[in-house]
């Protein structure tokens, strides 16, 4: 049985973490999984419940943390996986700094560098450029990310890749009958990418509408202060960070899921909402338009426009025929295009093709190349 090391740097609740848990559950019969992730986080606890062997370290402190790089090297050496599957740029970058012959696949869950200030954007691009050239295969979760990689000159012409849409099992959420609805909801990490402040701005434009916010993160205290300053404290219920099952229970009780990200790959959250028959309103960044057809399977704002988002939410709350049509269309699309089995099959096909490919000797790093040239020149 193929031994696969699943590596994700951030183990906090979120779409990438849930995706890794799907692979750990869904591929158990086909692969022997090992998980490497952030210490003292949500993911290792959930993986251990599945009986998965877990290795943890501090991958969030710095991208050039020597102890983290050493842990990646030691884990590969000790467990001798047939394949390393990296999820997200940070994990893939750490993997790229370890030189060995174990094939690696990098799943891109969105490009974070594209929205950063110039110097940070350049550093992020350089990291992705380095990483792409040291991975044997790249998986994009949406075609938007593939196109961005091509435009940004990250994807070499000869690089093996494929687009594999995220897929999920139809969520099974048991709720008491006639349980009250919670109104409009935000579910996600409270970080810059997810733009939770925009959610509050939209709610401020919807008098008498109640809302809930699920998630923790760097911006949590700032969001709390913004809610208070706008006089919305009596209309917003804050749940903090929840596990996946608890978050799904909240999602199932929403009148509308409002997503406000600045950018995304292809998130799992709108798929879960579509399966649960909860209509989605969202900004249109990244791969979201590949999931939501505006006016047919959800509502999209062309930009981070609080007025437009509020208008879409208001329409879904008060136009019953439109709401019913969107829910039915979205449910059909989720079942036909974003089922878990299709995604798992395509990931396994990728694993199989990499396991059959001949293993190449690791290319020397740039300092090693320069040292070799210096020695060859006869210098001493």
Buried (B, 14 or more C-beta within 10 A) or exposed (E): EBBBBBBBBBBBBBBBBBBBBBBBBBBBEBBBBBBBBBEEBBBBEBBEEEEBBBBBBBBBEEBEBEEBBEBBBEBBEEBEBBBBBBBBBBBBBBBBBBEBEBBBBBBBBBBBBBBBEEEEBEEBBEBBBBBBEBBBBBBBBBEBBBEBBEEBEBBEEEBBBBBBBBBBBBBEBEEEEEEEEBBBBBBBBBBBBBBBBBBBBBBBBBEEBBBBBBBBBEBBEBBBEBBEEBEBEEBBBBBEBBEBEEBBBBBBBBBBBBBBBBBBBBBBBBBBBBBBBBBBBBBBBBBBBBBBBBBEBBBBBEEBBBEBBBBBBBBBBEEEEBBEBBBEBBBEBBEEBBBBEBBBBBBBEBBEBBEEEEEEEEEEEEEEEEEEEEEEEEEE
